[in-house]
Amino acid sequence: MIQAVGAKILQKAGDSLYTIGFFGKTLRGALPFVYRGQASWKILTMQILFTFVEALGISSLLGMGIGAAVHILGMPILSSFSQEKLIYPLLITIVTRELGPLLTAFIIIARSATAIATEIASMVVSHEIEAYISVGVDPIEHIAVPRFLGVTVSLFLLNIYFSLFGLAGSFLVVQVLSPIPAVEYFSNLLQNLRLADLGVSVAKSIVFGMILATVAVVQGFSVERASTEIPQAGLRAVGSAFAWCIVADLAVSAVYYLS
């Protein structure tokens, strides 16, 4: 049993090192991306369309719901301590800094990580990857890099929309319960919004985007020849992306709170 556990740990460590190496190669290929052909730009555009534009509705709706819920649940507690003004830093902390990047990443993992992994796995099984290699096309530069950039840019933009709609959801609740002018509400938010809050939110969205795109592509390339491996690759992509994003979230938050 100990031998089996040890072998499993070594396999996980090897897989993690391979994923990190793949991430480095993908990141290096992202820099000269603008000099490549039109086909790669088309893949990037389609990836942003699928990952950002088509997920805009669910992300905005979820953000608005979270913002409204934070206000409805938080205001009675703060009012009992005569600390109603703390609702603004509470909204910024929960909606903008903590839940916004993480929930946006979860949405994209559920939608795009599975799609990317299964798409690339299908290309491997149908020998399309071999065809690219045989004509001198690097699969990482042509297939992985556009998806990597598309997912990262999309998560960054979706995180912004999530925060905006989250704060707007709280504003709508205010207008129903105890109306105040929009100028006063958003002025109070801006007074409590620090540059560090925005920096952490942006950093998390970019890190999560790079992580889940890399994991999805790696899992897609990990299949061999059987078509039954395709759905398994999608499931592995979702599980691994969730785990990596949660670890990254803890790491970035720890750096923020300890600094």
Secondary structure, DSSP 4 states (H G I P E B T S, - for coil): -HHHHHHHHHHHHHHHHHHHHHHHHHHHHHGGGGGS-HHHHHHHHHHHIIIIITTHHHHHHHHHHHHHHHHHHHHHHHHHTT-GGGHHHHHIIIIIIIIHHHHHHHHHIIIIIHHHHHHHHHHHHTTHHHHHHHTT--HIIIIIHHHHHHHHHHHHHHHHHHHHHHHHHHHHHHHHHS---HHHHHHHHHHH--HHHHHHHHHHHHHHHHHHHHHHHHHHHT--S-TTHHHHHHHHHHHHHHHHHHHHHHHHHHHHHH-
